Amino acid sequence: MKVGVILAGLTVWVGLAASMAVAQTSPSAPVVGTAPGQLERDTITKMLRPVTVEFSGHRLADVMDYITTVTGAEMEVLWIDDSASGIGLDPEATITLRARNVSALALLERVLEQAGSQMGEPDSNTWQFTEDGLFEVGPKERLNAHRRIEMYDINDLLFEVPDYADAPQFDLNSAFQNTGGGRGGGGGGGGGRSPFTQTGQGQQNQANRPTREELADNLIDMITSLVETDQWQENGGEAGSIRFFQGHLIINAPDYMHRGVNGYRWWPSRLTTRYGSADERRGVTLTSNEIRKLRRDSELVDPRQPKAPARGEGATEPGEASKPAKKTRVPD
């Protein structure tokens, strides 16, 4: 009987020990789907699928439903009806576009641009990711509510290679005189003057070099003048702020502004293209290998603009007559 009691006690102890071990190891066990940037990467991969479609006066709400259905990407559209402030996308806005072999993301950007143009603000709409990986679409004024702080290391941009153009001059005659002209007998040595002569301009050039703070200020001016210019607090906006501290830029801004500054770390750099100049809004375009292959045979046209005719209009490309491009018309 004592043996039975002992065995029962051992069974209970082993069970408790196993439960404690599971409780201790379960928090550190890897959870599928929590890798940094994985949700965003999956969404962008879906949004980069090539599409061919033609919209002709279709409602913006129907266009958004089409993009969501075709890509399978989860998208939160910030409609004007959802906001007490009256700021949002108008579901009744009409969209007229023709797209062939373009990514759904590029199509979405053009749709948002056209919807903003009807309100007199073509650059007022965009898309971004929240900290939870949610894909948001709507006016920047509402997207600005979701901001995050990022620190960007710019020490490599603050390093300036010294200019050694004013190196000391070497007087060969003086060198020969100090060594006895190079003639035998171990001629006189020591006490001679140095064959090197200092110009004194090197120290002056070093003094004229900009400081790290000045280089950082130049970089900040460049960013705030090229990336979402109207949104920075330095330019009178309210969305983003930028500061320099110990070799880093500290930026507090919504995701779409961070995207314009540094792109996405989780997306391959070879598939990221930056565009823009001082005269236009700077941005980042994400693409895929499939889209890159179809780029030569792609088009994204607003038929209402006579200056932007469809590619191949008036001329037939090789193989186009026998294999016309398939277009999907969204039902009215």
C-alpha positions as CSV (number, residue, x, y, z in Angstrom):
1,M,0.0,0.0,0.0
2,K,2.9,2.3,0.8
3,V,4.2,1.6,-2.7
4,G,0.9,2.6,-4.3
5,V,0.9,5.9,-2.4
6,I,4.5,6.6,-3.4
7,L,3.8,5.9,-7.1
8,A,0.7,8.1,-7.0
9,G,2.8,10.9,-5.5
10,L,5.4,10.5,-8.2
11,T,2.8,10.7,-10.9
12,V,1.3,13.9,-9.5
13,W,4.8,15.5,-9.2
14,V,5.8,14.5,-12.8
15,G,2.5,16.0,-14.1
16,L,3.1,19.2,-12.2
17,A,6.6,19.4,-13.5
18,A,5.5,18.9,-17.1
19,S,2.9,21.6,-16.7
20,M,5.4,24.1,-15.3
21,A,7.8,23.3,-18.2
22,V,5.1,23.9,-20.8
23,A,4.1,27.1,-19.0
24,Q,7.7,28.3,-19.0
25,T,8.5,27.5,-22.6
26,S,5.3,28.5,-24.3
27,P,5.8,32.3,-24.1
28,S,9.1,32.0,-25.9
29,A,7.8,29.7,-28.5
30,P,7.8,31.3,-32.0
31,V,4.4,32.4,-33.2
32,V,3.6,32.0,-36.9
33,G,2.8,35.2,-38.7
34,T,4.5,37.7,-36.3
35,A,7.7,38.4,-38.2
36,P,8.4,42.1,-38.6
37,G,6.9,43.3,-41.9
38,Q,5.3,40.0,-42.8
39,L,1.7,41.3,-42.8
40,E,2.7,44.3,-44.8
41,R,4.8,42.3,-47.2
42,D,1.9,39.8,-47.9
43,T,-0.5,42.7,-48.6
44,I,1.9,44.5,-51.0
45,T,2.5,41.2,-52.8
46,K,-1.2,40.9,-53.4
47,M,-1.4,44.6,-54.5
48,L,1.4,44.1,-57.0
49,R,-0.5,41.6,-59.1
50,P,-0.9,42.8,-62.7
51,V,-4.4,43.8,-63.8
52,T,-6.0,44.9,-67.0
53,V,-9.2,46.9,-66.6
54,E,-11.2,49.8,-67.9
55,F,-13.3,52.1,-65.8
56,S,-15.7,54.5,-67.5
57,G,-17.5,56.8,-65.1
58,H,-17.7,54.1,-62.4
59,R,-18.3,55.0,-58.8
60,L,-15.3,55.1,-56.6
61,A,-16.9,52.7,-54.1
62,D,-17.3,50.1,-57.0
63,V,-13.7,50.6,-58.1
64,M,-12.4,50.0,-54.6
65,D,-14.5,46.9,-54.3
66,Y,-13.1,45.7,-57.6
67,I,-9.5,46.2,-56.5
68,T,-10.2,44.4,-53.2
69,T,-11.9,41.5,-54.9
70,V,-9.2,41.0,-57.6
71,T,-6.2,41.2,-55.3
72,G,-7.7,39.6,-52.2
73,A,-5.9,42.2,-50.1
74,E,-7.6,43.6,-46.9
75,M,-8.1,47.3,-47.3
76,E,-9.6,49.9,-45.0
77,V,-11.0,52.8,-47.0
78,L,-11.6,56.0,-45.1
79,W,-14.9,57.2,-46.5
80,I,-16.3,60.6,-45.9
81,D,-19.4,59.0,-44.3
82,D,-17.2,57.4,-41.6
83,S,-15.8,60.6,-40.3
84,A,-17.5,63.2,-38.1
85,S,-15.2,65.8,-39.4
86,G,-16.5,65.3,-43.0
87,I,-13.0,64.4,-44.3
88,G,-12.7,61.3,-46.4
89,L,-13.1,59.7,-49.9
90,D,-16.4,60.4,-51.7
91,P,-17.9,57.0,-52.7
92,E,-19.9,58.7,-55.4
93,A,-16.9,60.2,-57.2
94,T,-16.6,58.9,-60.7
95,I,-13.4,57.2,-62.1
96,T,-12.4,56.9,-65.7
97,L,-9.2,55.0,-66.4
98,R,-7.8,52.4,-68.7
99,A,-5.1,50.1,-67.4
100,R,-3.2,47.2,-69.0
101,N,-0.7,45.0,-67.3
102,V,-0.1,47.4,-64.4
103,S,0.0,46.5,-60.7
104,A,-3.1,46.9,-58.7
105,L,-1.1,49.3,-56.4
106,A,-0.3,51.6,-59.3
107,L,-3.9,51.5,-60.4
108,L,-5.0,52.4,-56.8
109,E,-2.6,55.3,-56.7
110,R,-3.9,56.7,-60.0
111,V,-7.5,56.2,-58.8
112,L,-6.8,58.1,-55.6
113,E,-5.1,60.9,-57.6
114,Q,-8.1,61.2,-59.9
115,A,-10.5,61.2,-56.9
116,G,-8.5,64.0,-55.4
117,S,-8.4,66.0,-58.6
118,Q,-12.2,66.2,-58.6
119,M,-11.9,67.9,-55.2
120,G,-9.2,70.2,-56.6
121,E,-6.4,68.5,-54.6
122,P,-4.8,65.7,-56.7
123,D,-2.1,64.9,-54.1
124,S,-4.5,64.8,-51.1
125,N,-5.0,61.0,-51.1
126,T,-2.6,58.2,-50.6
127,W,-2.2,54.8,-48.8
128,Q,-0.1,53.6,-45.8
129,F,0.3,50.9,-43.2
130,T,-0.6,51.3,-39.6
131,E,1.6,49.9,-36.8
132,D,-0.6,46.8,-36.8
133,G,0.0,46.2,-40.5
134,L,-3.4,47.4,-41.6
135,F,-3.6,48.8,-45.2
136,E,-5.3,52.2,-45.1
137,V,-6.5,54.3,-48.0
138,G,-7.8,57.8,-47.8
139,P,-7.0,61.5,-47.5
140,K,-3.7,62.4,-45.9
141,E,-5.4,64.6,-43.4
142,R,-7.0,61.5,-41.8
143,L,-3.9,59.3,-42.3
144,N,-1.9,61.8,-40.3
145,A,-3.7,60.6,-37.2
146,H,-1.4,57.5,-37.2
147,R,2.2,58.5,-36.7
148,R,5.3,56.8,-35.4
149,I,8.8,57.8,-34.4
150,E,11.8,56.5,-36.4
151,M,15.5,57.1,-35.9
152,Y,17.6,57.1,-39.1
153,D,21.4,56.8,-38.8
154,I,23.0,59.4,-41.1
155,N,26.6,59.2,-39.8
156,D,27.8,58.0,-43.1
157,L,26.2,61.1,-44.8
158,L,27.9,63.4,-42.4
159,F,31.4,62.2,-43.1
160,E,33.3,64.3,-45.5
161,V,36.6,63.1,-47.1
162,P,39.4,65.6,-46.3
163,D,40.8,67.5,-49.3
164,Y,44.5,66.9,-49.6
165,A,45.0,69.1,-52.7
166,D,47.3,71.4,-50.7
167,A,49.9,68.8,-49.7
168,P,53.4,70.1,-48.7
169,Q,55.8,70.8,-51.6
170,F,59.0,68.8,-51.9
171,D,62.1,70.8,-52.8
172,L,64.5,68.3,-54.5
173,N,67.5,70.7,-54.7
174,S,67.2,71.3,-51.0
175,A,67.2,67.6,-50.3
176,F,70.5,67.2,-52.4
177,Q,72.1,70.1,-50.6
178,N,71.3,68.6,-47.2
179,T,72.9,65.3,-48.1
180,G,76.0,66.7,-49.7
181,G,74.6,66.5,-53.2
182,G,74.7,62.8,-53.1
183,R,78.5,62.6,-53.7
184,G,80.6,60.0,-51.8
185,G,82.4,60.4,-48.6
186,G,79.4,60.6,-46.3
187,G,78.9,64.3,-46.8
188,G,77.4,66.5,-44.1
189,G,74.2,65.6,-42.5
190,G,72.0,67.0,-39.9
191,G,71.3,70.6,-39.3
192,G,69.8,71.1,-42.7
193,R,66.3,72.5,-43.4
194,S,63.5,70.2,-44.3
195,P,62.9,69.6,-48.1
196,F,59.1,70.0,-47.4
197,T,57.5,73.4,-47.5
198,Q,54.1,74.1,-46.0
199,T,51.7,76.2,-48.1
200,G,49.4,77.0,-45.1
201,Q,46.3,76.6,-47.3
202,G,45.5,73.2,-45.9
203,Q,44.6,74.5,-42.5
204,Q,42.5,77.2,-44.0
205,N,40.5,74.7,-46.1
206,Q,40.0,72.5,-43.0
207,A,38.6,75.5,-41.2
208,N,36.1,76.2,-44.1
209,R,34.7,72.7,-44.0
210,P,31.0,72.5,-42.8
211,T,30.3,71.1,-39.4
212,R,28.2,68.0,-38.8
213,E,25.3,70.1,-37.7
214,E,25.5,72.2,-40.9
215,L,25.5,69.0,-43.0
216,A,22.6,67.7,-41.1
217,D,20.7,70.9,-41.6
218,N,21.3,70.7,-45.3
219,L,20.0,67.1,-45.4
220,I,16.9,68.1,-43.4
221,D,16.3,71.0,-45.9
222,M,16.6,68.5,-48.8
223,I,14.1,66.0,-47.2
224,T,11.5,68.6,-46.2
225,S,11.7,70.2,-49.7
226,L,11.3,66.9,-51.7
227,V,9.2,64.6,-49.5
228,E,5.6,65.6,-48.9
229,T,6.6,69.2,-48.6
230,D,3.3,70.6,-47.3
231,Q,3.1,68.1,-44.5
232,W,6.2,69.0,-42.5
233,Q,5.9,71.2,-39.4
234,E,9.0,73.0,-40.7
235,N,7.0,74.1,-43.7
236,G,3.8,75.0,-41.8
237,G,2.2,71.5,-41.9
238,E,1.1,69.4,-39.0
239,A,1.8,65.8,-40.0
240,G,5.6,65.3,-39.6
241,S,8.5,66.7,-37.6
242,I,12.2,66.0,-38.1
243,R,15.1,66.7,-35.7
244,F,18.9,66.0,-35.6
245,F,20.5,64.3,-32.6
246,Q,23.9,62.7,-32.3
247,G,24.2,61.5,-35.8
248,H,20.6,60.5,-36.2
249,L,17.5,62.0,-37.7
250,I,14.5,61.6,-35.5
251,I,11.3,61.7,-37.6
252,N,7.8,61.6,-36.1
253,A,5.4,61.2,-39.1
254,P,2.8,58.9,-40.6
255,D,3.8,55.9,-42.6
256,Y,3.4,57.4,-46.0
257,M,6.0,60.0,-45.1
258,H,8.5,57.5,-43.8
259,R,8.0,55.6,-47.0
260,G,9.0,58.7,-49.0
261,V,12.1,59.1,-46.9
262,N,13.4,55.5,-46.6
263,G,11.1,53.2,-48.4
264,Y,10.2,49.9,-46.7
265,R,13.0,47.9,-45.0
266,W,11.1,44.7,-45.5
267,W,10.8,45.2,-49.3
268,P,13.8,44.4,-51.6
269,S,15.7,47.5,-52.6
270,R,16.0,46.2,-56.2
271,L,12.2,46.4,-56.5
272,T,12.0,49.9,-55.1
273,T,12.1,53.0,-57.3
274,R,12.3,56.5,-56.0
275,Y,11.1,59.3,-58.2
276,G,10.5,63.1,-58.1
277,S,12.4,66.3,-58.2
278,A,12.3,69.7,-56.6
279,D,9.4,70.7,-58.8
280,E,7.2,67.7,-58.0
281,R,6.2,65.5,-55.1
282,R,8.8,62.9,-54.3
283,G,7.7,59.3,-53.7
284,V,8.5,55.6,-53.8
285,T,7.1,53.1,-56.2
286,L,7.1,49.4,-55.2
287,T,7.1,46.8,-57.9
288,S,7.6,43.1,-58.4
289,N,9.5,40.8,-60.8
290,E,6.3,40.0,-62.7
291,I,5.5,43.7,-63.2
292,R,9.0,44.4,-64.3
293,K,8.7,41.8,-67.1
294,L,5.3,43.3,-68.2
295,R,6.5,46.9,-67.9
296,R,7.2,47.3,-71.7
297,D,3.7,46.2,-72.5
298,S,1.8,48.2,-69.8
299,E,-0.2,51.4,-69.8
300,L,-2.2,53.4,-67.4
301,V,-4.2,56.1,-69.2
302,D,-6.9,58.6,-68.3
303,P,-8.9,58.8,-71.6
304,R,-10.2,62.2,-70.6
305,Q,-6.7,63.7,-71.1
306,P,-6.0,64.1,-74.9
307,K,-2.3,64.7,-74.2
308,A,-1.9,61.2,-72.9
309,P,-3.1,58.8,-75.7
310,A,-3.0,55.1,-75.1
311,R,0.2,53.4,-76.1
312,G,0.1,51.9,-79.6
313,E,-2.9,54.1,-80.6
314,G,-2.7,54.7,-84.3
315,A,-0.1,51.9,-84.8
316,T,-0.3,48.2,-84.4
317,E,2.5,46.6,-82.4
318,P,3.8,43.2,-83.4
319,G,1.5,40.4,-82.3
320,E,-1.1,42.9,-81.1
321,A,-3.6,42.2,-83.9
322,S,-3.6,38.5,-83.4
323,K,-3.5,38.6,-79.6
324,P,-5.5,41.6,-78.4
325,A,-5.2,42.6,-74.7
326,K,-8.0,41.3,-72.6
327,K,-9.8,44.1,-70.7
328,T,-12.2,43.7,-67.8
329,R,-15.0,46.1,-67.7
330,V,-16.6,46.7,-64.3
331,P,-20.3,46.3,-64.6
332,D,-22.4,49.4,-64.1
